[in-house]
Amino acid sequence: MTIAIALQLLISGLSVGSIYALVALALVIPFKASGILNFAQGEFVTVGAYSALILSAFGLPYWVVLPCTIFVGLLTGLLIERTIIRRIMDAPEFTLVIATFAVGLIIKSAIRLYWQDNLFTIDNPIPFKTFKLSGVVLNPQYLWVIGCTTALVCCIAWFFKFSPMGKAMRAVSQSQEGARLMGINVEGILMASWGISTAIGALGGILLAPIIGINPEIGGLILKALVAAVIGGFTSLPGAFVGGLLLGLLETYSGAFFGSTLKNLIPFVVLVVFLLVKPYGLFGKAPLVRI
């Protein structure tokens, strides 16, 4: 393998890993705040892709469609948290997981009722075609995905470290009871965490749409996002980002060396190895139990 091919695979792997990282981040944020694993997160990616498709049909430019799609994702998450999740918050954890799974199935089925299984796409936001740099063929769309993910991660890091709401979310993730005693509106924070996570999922949908197209099965990538979150550490936001990038690189290089069959198998083998050797992931920590 030449250096040019290795660099080509590196960029491709980082672009795929960036999508995994986005969805993994969207999974970790509400999980840290409420302890709920949202199995409908993949369908929120689908919602983002179809929202972009609908808005684009009105002739709106991509740079208007992008923030509108993120806003639709935000509203969808707020609505679902307020009308469904909050009402069953005290139910057993297994019930909550099944509820999110059911929400995802409802969204997918509703989309399929109108659009069926047809494949759609939206225009590439980058007007430039692929170009060569030192023998490496660069796809501007891949670079756009990597850039958006990097910018989002930086914004999330700033948000949780410096903003009042971010600090409140960190407090709620540590102890809801303690946060409530400090005057924090825990219910509002939980609602916001769902809105933020679904907005991130919608962003993943619009970034992915020009690359692979739009269909009701886009949400299937939640399985890879779960693997990424476990690799990085399910309670760690930096871990979700790193885990997504590592998984994308692992998939891309294994596909180049071993073919498409092993490409889809190896990530899950790595998942099992991590669960056996390092169950809390690269950045996760075992919970402290006071006796």
C-alpha positions in Angstrom: 0.0 0.0 0.0 1.4 3.4 -1.0 1.4 6.4 1.1 -1.1 8.1 -1.2 -3.6 5.2 -0.8 -3.1 5.2 3.0 -3.8 8.9 3.2 -6.9 8.4 0.9 -8.2 5.7 3.3 -7.4 7.9 6.2 -9.6 10.8 4.9 -12.4 8.4 4.0 -12.2 6.7 7.4 -12.3 10.0 9.2 -15.4 11.1 7.3 -17.2 7.9 8.1 -16.0 8.0 11.7 -17.2 11.6 12.0 -20.8 10.5 11.3 -20.5 7.7 13.9 -19.0 10.2 16.3 -22.0 12.6 15.9 -24.5 9.8 16.5 -22.5 8.5 19.4 -22.4 12.0 21.0 -26.1 12.2 20.5 -26.5 8.9 22.4 -24.2 9.8 25.3 -25.7 13.3 26.1 -29.2 12.2 27.2 -27.7 9.0 28.7 -25.4 11.0 31.0 -28.3 13.3 32.0 -31.1 10.8 32.5 -29.6 7.3 32.3 -31.9 6.5 29.3 -30.4 4.8 26.2 -32.2 6.2 23.2 -32.6 3.5 20.6 -34.6 5.9 18.4 -31.5 8.1 17.8 -30.9 6.5 14.5 -34.4 7.5 13.3 -33.6 11.1 14.4 -30.8 11.0 11.8 -33.4 9.8 9.3 -35.7 12.7 10.4 -32.8 15.1 9.7 -32.2 13.7 6.2 -35.9 13.8 5.2 -36.4 17.3 6.7 -33.5 18.4 4.5 -35.2 16.7 1.5 -38.5 18.5 2.2 -37.0 21.9 2.7 -34.8 21.5 -0.4 -38.0 20.7 -2.5 -39.1 24.3 -1.7 -36.0 25.6 -3.5 -34.3 26.8 -0.4 -30.5 27.0 -0.6 -28.4 24.5 1.5 -27.2 27.1 3.9 -30.8 27.9 4.9 -31.8 24.2 4.9 -28.9 23.3 7.3 -29.9 25.4 10.3 -33.6 24.7 9.6 -33.0 20.9 9.7 -31.1 21.2 13.0 -34.0 23.2 14.4 -36.5 20.6 13.3 -34.4 17.9 15.0 -34.3 20.1 18.2 -38.1 20.5 18.2 -38.6 16.8 17.6 -36.5 15.9 20.6 -38.2 18.4 22.9 -41.6 17.2 21.8 -40.8 13.5 22.4 -39.3 14.1 25.7 -42.2 16.2 26.9 -45.0 14.0 25.6 -43.5 10.5 26.1 -40.3 10.2 28.0 -41.2 12.5 30.9 -44.4 10.6 31.5 -42.7 7.3 31.9 -39.5 8.5 33.5 -40.2 6.5 36.7 -40.8 3.3 34.8 -38.2 0.4 34.9 -35.1 1.0 32.7 -36.0 -1.8 30.3 -39.4 -0.2 29.8 -37.8 3.1 28.9 -35.5 1.4 26.4 -38.4 -0.4 24.7 -40.3 2.9 24.6 -37.5 4.6 22.7 -37.2 1.6 20.4 -41.0 1.9 19.7 -40.6 5.6 19.0 -38.0 4.8 16.4 -40.2 2.2 14.7 -43.1 4.6 14.6 -40.9 7.3 12.9 -39.5 4.8 10.4 -42.9 3.4 9.6 -44.4 6.9 9.2 -41.7 7.8 6.7 -42.1 4.6 4.8 -45.8 5.2 4.5 -45.3 8.3 2.3 -41.8 7.9 0.7 -41.8 4.1 0.8 -38.3 2.6 0.1 -37.3 5.0 -2.7 -33.9 6.5 -2.7 -33.6 10.3 -2.7 -30.7 12.7 -2.4 -30.0 16.4 -2.0 -27.5 18.6 -3.7 -23.9 18.6 -2.6 -23.3 21.8 -0.6 -19.7 22.1 -1.8 -19.6 23.2 -5.4 -16.1 22.0 -6.0 -15.4 18.6 -7.5 -12.8 16.2 -6.3 -9.2 17.3 -6.6 -5.8 15.9 -6.2 -3.3 17.0 -3.6 0.1 15.3 -3.6 -1.4 12.3 -5.3 -4.3 12.0 -2.9 -7.8 12.4 -4.3 -9.8 14.6 -2.0 -13.6 14.7 -1.9 -14.8 18.1 -0.6 -17.9 16.5 0.8 -15.8 14.3 3.1 -13.8 17.3 4.2 -17.0 19.1 4.9 -18.3 16.3 7.2 -15.0 16.2 9.0 -14.9 20.0 9.5 -18.5 20.1 10.7 -17.9 17.3 13.2 -14.8 19.0 14.5 -16.5 22.3 14.9 -19.5 20.7 16.7 -17.2 18.9 19.1 -15.4 22.2 19.9 -18.8 23.9 20.5 -20.0 21.1 22.7 -16.8 21.2 24.8 -17.2 25.0 25.2 -20.9 24.6 26.0 -20.4 22.0 28.8 -17.4 23.8 30.3 -18.4 27.5 30.3 -22.1 27.9 29.7 -24.6 28.0 32.6 -26.8 25.3 31.0 -23.8 23.1 30.2 -22.7 23.3 33.8 -26.2 22.5 34.9 -26.2 19.5 32.7 -23.0 18.3 34.2 -24.5 18.7 37.7 -27.6 16.8 36.7 -25.5 14.0 35.2 -23.7 13.6 38.6 -26.8 13.7 40.8 -30.3 14.7 39.9 -31.2 15.0 43.6 -28.2 17.2 44.4 -28.8 19.4 41.4 -32.4 19.9 42.4 -31.4 20.9 45.9 -29.1 23.5 44.3 -32.1 25.1 42.5 -31.5 23.6 39.1 -34.6 22.8 37.0 -33.8 19.1 36.4 -36.8 18.5 34.2 -35.9 21.4 32.0 -32.3 20.2 31.8 -33.4 16.7 30.8 -35.7 18.1 28.1 -32.8 20.3 26.8 -30.5 17.3 26.7 -32.9 15.4 24.5 -33.4 18.4 22.2 -29.6 18.8 21.8 -29.1 15.1 21.1 -31.8 15.0 18.4 -30.5 18.2 16.9 -27.1 16.6 16.6 -28.7 13.5 15.1 -30.5 15.7 12.5 -27.2 17.3 11.6 -25.8 13.8 11.0 -28.7 13.2 8.7 -28.1 16.2 6.5 -24.4 15.6 6.3 -24.9 12.0 5.3 -27.7 12.6 2.8 -25.5 13.8 -0.2 -23.0 10.9 0.3 -25.2 7.8 0.6 -28.7 9.1 -0.3 -31.9 9.3 1.7 -34.0 6.2 2.6 -35.8 5.0 5.7 -32.9 2.7 6.7 -30.4 5.4 7.3 -31.0 5.0 11.0 -29.4 1.6 11.0 -26.1 3.3 11.6 -27.1 3.5 15.3 -25.5 0.0 15.7 -22.1 1.4 14.7 -22.7 4.5 16.9 -23.4 2.2 19.9 -20.1 0.4 19.2 -18.3 3.7 19.0 -19.8 4.9 22.3 -18.8 1.7 24.0 -15.3 1.8 22.7 -14.8 5.4 23.9 -16.7 4.9 27.1 -20.4 5.4 27.3 -20.3 8.1 29.9 -17.6 10.1 28.1 -18.3 12.8 25.5 -14.7 12.9 24.3 -14.7 9.1 24.3 -17.8 9.1 22.0 -15.9 11.4 19.5 -12.7 9.4 19.6 -14.5 6.0 19.5 -16.4 7.2 16.4 -13.2 8.2 14.6 -11.4 5.0 15.6 -14.4 2.9 14.4 -14.5 4.7 11.0 -10.8 4.2 10.5 -11.0 0.5 11.6 -13.9 -0.1 9.1 -12.2 1.6 6.2 -8.7 0.0 6.6 -10.2 -3.5 7.3 -12.4 -3.2 4.2 -9.3 -2.3 2.1 -7.3 -5.2 3.5 -9.8 -7.9 4.0 -12.9 -7.0 1.9 -16.4 -5.9 2.6 -17.5 -9.0 4.6 -14.9 -8.6 7.3 -15.3 -4.9 7.2 -18.8 -5.3 8.7 -17.7 -8.0 11.1 -14.5 -6.6 12.6 -16.1 -3.7 14.5 -18.3 -6.0 16.4 -15.4 -8.3 17.2 -13.6 -5.3 18.6 -16.7 -4.5 20.6 -16.7 -7.9 22.3 -12.9 -7.6 23.0 -13.5 -4.2 24.6 -16.3 -5.5 26.7 -14.1 -8.4 27.9 -10.9 -6.4 28.4 -11.9 -2.8 29.1 -15.7 -2.8 29.7 -15.8 0.9 30.5 -14.1 2.0 27.3 -11.1 4.1 26.6 -12.3 7.1 28.6 -15.0 5.7 30.8 -14.6 5.1 34.5 -16.1 2.6 36.8 -18.8 4.1 39.0 -17.8 4.9 42.6 -19.8 3.1 45.2 -19.8 4.6 48.7 -20.1 2.0 51.5 
